[in-house]
Amino acid sequence: MTTFVDRVELHVAAGNGGHGCASVHREKFKPLGGPDGGNGGRGGDIILVVDQAVTTLLDYHHSPHRKATNGQPGAGDNRSGKDGQDLILPVPDGTVVLDTEGNVLADLVGHGTTYIAGEGGRGGLGNAALSSARRKAPGFALLGEPGKSADIVLELKTVADVALVGYPSAGKSSLISVLSAAKPKIADYPFTTLVPNLGVVTAGSTVYTIADVPGLIPGASEGRGLGLEFLRHVERCSVLVHVLDTATLESDRDPISDLDVIEEELKLYGGLDDRPRLVVLNKVDIPDGKELADMIRPELEARGYKVFEVSAVSRVGLKELSFALAQGISKLRARKPVEEATRIVIRPKAVDDSGFKVVKDEVENVFRVRGEKPERWVQQTDFNNDEAVGYLADRLSRLGVETELMKAGARAGDAVAIGSEENAVVFDWEPTVMAGAEMLGRRGEDHRLDAPRPAATRRKDREAERDNSQKEYDEFKPF
């Protein structure tokens, strides 16, 4: 049964925004009290949060589809819809978020670090929010925007101070089990360790983490075996420790050649040249292992390595190794610069950026309008409501879409599409029909909502109307 997963593909869908409400306030003796439709609620976000209590992506391996709740629609009496609930997805420290093409979207390191993987849709405005001095009684409301959906890849890169690397069965799991409280699976055959093991070591006043990276083999940097899966967990470690088996039973192997092979794989993988390295000659409790360690130690020291002879069984040399690692980690931590405040990159739009563009698709023979505002406005429009469609036309006209269509060569009857090719609204363009509200009788205005006149004025008007009616009767009554 799978107990550790360090790479998953996740399908996330944020919540949709709730629709706005088109409503008119009604009460006794005041049947048309004005628009009172409330706004729709915002859809819930999909948020990834680093949680130190989480060490694997196993939950997302079994349940890769995650969706936040939708916002509720608005209601009459100016009642706004309830916002959708954000969906919090805890991930391990060191999780990298990528798109399906391999582009890095976020690198989540540090407890509490967050990333919004899917943004919830905004709620639609009700007709109360759409009313104005010129549009006193809108008979429509805006629809809620759909939430963002995405397919993302989560990759876990172990965050540790020390990484133990070496051939399978070199004794890395045994070493981490005696240096820390970790209890990895241990056996005397290759590839016993199939997942990284993480342990916490205390040496004096220094506490550091140590990772047992599964065994590497020649060709690991090119994906042979599970090399790429294992090498990913070495990237974030500060110190690399080569664990060499001095008592190997394989005739075609020796510690020096093992070291050269692993170093070559690390070089080919890239990005690890600046990491300090130590060499651990393991299994010196075996007589042949001790003799071989004594033979090769001078050569390793001549290469510049600090060498430690240890035995995970008899625990020889473990204390010296533990304190040497603690000393090296302390120096590296002291050299690290103080963390800077979060930097926000602001990329202002160009002064001549209209927010949209018009491109003619020669293949489909259609003029495509692409831009955040036009596409969002189309999503908010109820095309079953003529007044809502007119409101959309007004907004597009004020934005300058009609002018740009003329410049692009569009003529009456040409097809115009707003949005992406997969989800576009297509209509026949009629440039001679002005979209402005002044040409269509001030959309949304209702004279019945005008302020009532004083009683004395209404009485005089009724008397004048009665006198006029009597006068007309007297003039045209039959003889």
Secondary structure, DSSP 8 states (H G I E B T S, - for coil): ------EEEEEEE----------B--BTTBS---B----------EEEEE-TT----HHHHH--EEE-------BTTTB-------EEEEE-TTEEEEETTS-EEEEE-STT-EEEEE--------HHHH--SS-SS-S---------EEEEEEEE----SEEEE-STTSSHHHHHHHHSS------SSTT---S-EEEEEEETTEEEEEEE-----TTGGGTSTTHHHHHGGGTT-SEEEEEEETT---TT--HHHHHHHHHHHHHHH-S-TTS-EEEEEE-TTSHHHHHHHHHHHHHHHHTT-EEEE--TTT-TTHHHHHHHHHHHHHHHHHHS--------------TT--S-EEEEETTTTEEEEE-HHHHHHHHH--TT-HHHHHHHHHHHHHHTHHHHHHHTT--TT-EEEES-SSS-EEEE--TTS--SGGGTT-TT--GGGS----HHHHHHHHHHHHHHHHHHHHHH---
